[in-house]
Amino acid sequence: MITRIPRLRGVCSSIPRAIGASKHPRSQQFEARCYSTPPQQPPSSQEVPAQSKPIDLRTQINANPGIPPNPYFIPLPKPKRSLRPYIYATLFTFLGFTVGQYITLVVLPPPLIEPFSEDDKKMVDFLTSQAERLPIVQSIAEDSEWNLLENYRVLSEEERKHVLTTGPMGGSRGLGGYRKTWVHNDTGECVTVIWIGGALAGWPGVTHGGVIATILDEALGTCAILQFPARTGVTANLEINYLRPVVTNSFYVLRAIPVKDGGRENKIWANGRLETVEGRICVEAKALFVVPKKFTTKRLA
């Protein structure tokens, strides 16, 4: 019995031939009309390339000894490593350290020490050792044209307790941490290196404006009075220009110079400024000092 196979179009030739008509003429026609793609055979081990990664075209050209190098071929420059991440990291590290130091020493300073106590004396000794290392102190102390002037040396220890800057404002928490004044032999200029403690703040971490005026008044007055033969005088006028904040718990430099006009013996002007140890000007001042006629004051020196 012959089995009739229907005509199947578009069916893959993978249908098994065990249906009994593998050699029938119609079977050849059926196989001729199969449109399926034959399965791909796996490549042999000899045909597998040695490199699995794609090769750059420039590498193939340069590596082929049979082809001469292209004289017009320009290799691409290697990308440069950017320094921007390192710069940002350094900047933010420095910024964090600075802000931390400011918060620790200025905004949230350590507890203030009781003036004239044993701890205060140790703090004064420590601040003195730190001040002696400042470049301005070392340079001016070694110059023979400058003479050291002790502040309020004509006052006794008991009298100093009743003076504003040495009594209520004394100690390491005020102006008693360190304070030295040098006078130039020829010009009469006075330079004072002073410590401004944390108890003198009018705003957290910022020195009170009245304290700054008091400091400048004394610095300019010392400079002016040393020019009077009477070695005494009082403030007649004081002008102050605040240029930038003066932070507490820091060393500062007071500079004052007399303005000699005609050699008057009872009136003299003095100009001065308050600056950081690096030389940045914070406050400028100008004052007029006179010798009182109706009452007598104690000589300064």
Buried (B, 14 or more C-beta within 10 A) or exposed (E): EEEEBEEEEEEEEEEEEEEEBEEBEEBEEBEEEBEEEEEEEEEEEEEEEEEEEEEEEEEEEBEEEEEEEEEEEEEEEEEEEEEEEEEEEEEEEEEEEEEEEEEEBBEEBEEBBEBBEEEBEEBBEEBEEBBEEBEBBEEBEEEEEBEEBEBBEEBEEEEBEEBEBBBEBBBBBBBBBBBBBBBBEEEBBBBBBBBBBBBBBEEEBBBBBEBBBBBBBBBBBBBBBBBBEBBBBEBEEBEBEBEEEBBBBBBBBBBBBBEEEEEEEEBBBBBBBBBBBEEEBBBBBBBBBBBEEEEEEEEBE
